[in-house]
């Protein structure tokens, strides 16, 4: 004879299933954000002043450095 | 008739499943929203010549779908009391006791934020703002302000469902040209006859719940007349994309045939007693037939647009 599970067991089983779906949804969201970011960076124009790092000419600091007491 | 009996015992025996949470998002509406959004996205690329990365385009359409689902969850959270009074909606996740109201609210708010953020990342700020506006329009303006106050609820609220092609167009080009708003206008004018055809069958439900739908407030005869007026406005409006060059020959033929079909249904409905106390099964079938044809109408129009621009079958009758 099959034993009928108690309501508490059913509730916990349902909660576990929901938690798994929630975890899956979070993983999907993180993956989507990751994919979007990667594609946007790939398509972006980083030439010239749009670059990640400073690649221009530094201002001449010799005069101001000379006036400095140190 | 529903045999729904919500007691603490039945609640304990019916724990919420993932399907219940999915139902909170109103998947049938999502399907329609995705379809019109996708058509807008493809047409925008065809007309503007701007191409969007297909993966980013897919994520943008997904964001529209999730945003629509979020608005649906907010609607179910707020309308749980009237949903419980109506037979048609009494088995929804909240009135059936499967999902607590506060969880629907949390789901709606989280998905709203996630969808707008995703749209912004995948496309641009304008598309994200339009998506946020459309969620607020349905979840707050229509659901909380209009629905229980005026018989014109669905006329004004219809704009909520009309946003997807505009959002998609903005996602591709960063702008919302007249062609995008033309697609908005078609869905906007289509919404009242679509919903009123259903409300001719479900008006007793709405009356029981105290929702002032047009047949409840002004009667079935006025509703049937209004359905015809809006359909007579919609049929030529559906042909305007041919004049602007957005729709080509295929679209024009489809819009002409589908528009004539919709008017035919509306005329038959006007001559019937659908929604009246003495209405029988034939009138009920006619009202549901009109409701069903209205869905087909929108699918045909946006499907034709999608096919034309996706397959190179776009033969405009006027220069764009």
Interface residues (C-beta under 8 A of the other chain):
Chain A: X7 X10 X11 X13 X14 X15 X17 X18 X21 X29 X32 X33 X35 X36 X37 X39 X40 X43
Chain B: X12 X13 X15 X16 X17 X18 X21 X53 X55 X56 X59 X62 X114 X118 X121 X122
